[in-house]
Amino acid sequence: MLALVHALHVLGGLNLALPALGRVRLRVLAHPARRYLVVQVVAQPVLFAGLVLAQAPVRDALPPAAVVLATAVCAVAVVVVLRVLAARR
């Protein structure tokens, strides 16, 4: 659901930037598609973790080390994605 809402937002932004009767080459859409995928790679695990935590009692289902580990994995993913994007520029 989150991916669909984000895709609609991205496509809506592209529609404002493009002429109504203009043609678009697929190569031009590569950069927005890459940004979309980067956001989804980070957002989907965070959404999943939030949904799991919202349905379970946190103290019984999740040890504190798991919360620290999940946060560290998300932080590492963000750093890796940022370095990959910086290396392409």
N, C-alpha and C positions, 0 to 999 in steps of 0.2 A: 504494500500500500504506500509506504514511504517512497519507494522508487518510482511509482506511478505519479505521485504528486510532484516529485522533483522533476521527472521527465516533462510533465505538463508545464512546469515553471520554465524550464530551459527552452522548450519549444516556443512558448509564448514570448520569451525574450528575443529569440531568433526571429520570430515573425515581425517584431517591431523594428528590427534592424534591416530587414530585407525588403526590397521593393515588391509590390503586390504581383506584378506580372513578370518579375525577373526570374532568371534561371540560376540554379545553385549547383555547383559542382560538389561531388562527394568529398573531394579532398579538402574543401573549405570546412566541412563539418567535422573533420578529424579532431581539431583542437577542442571544440565544445564537447564532443563525445568523450575525449580523454578526461576532461575536467569532471564530467558527469560520473564516469567510472571511479575516479579517485574519491569523489565525495561519497559514492555508494559503498566503496570498500571500507571506508571508515564508519559510515553511518549505520550500516546494517548490523554489524556486531554490537554496536552501542545500543541500538534499538532492541535487539534480541536480549541483551543482558538486562535492559530496563524492564522488558516484559516478563522475564523470568523472575527478577527480583520483586516485581509488583505482585506476583501471584504466590510467592512462597514466603514463609516467615524467615527473615534474613538470618536471625541468630541460629536457627536450627539447621537450615539448609546450606548455609554458606559459611565456611570458616574465614576468618579475617585474611588469611594468606591468599585465598582465592580472589578476594577483592583486590588485593595489592597486585597479584599476578595479572589479573584482567586489565587493570589500569596500566601496568607496565607494558603489556602487549599492545594496547592501543597507542601508547606513547611511542613505542618503537615503530609501529606501522606509520604513524604520522611523520616521524623523522625520516624514515626510508622514502616515503612518497615525496616529501619535500626535497630531499637530496636528488632523487631521480629527476624531478621536474627542474631543479636548478642546473643539473648537468646538461639538460637538453637545451638550455638557453644559450 
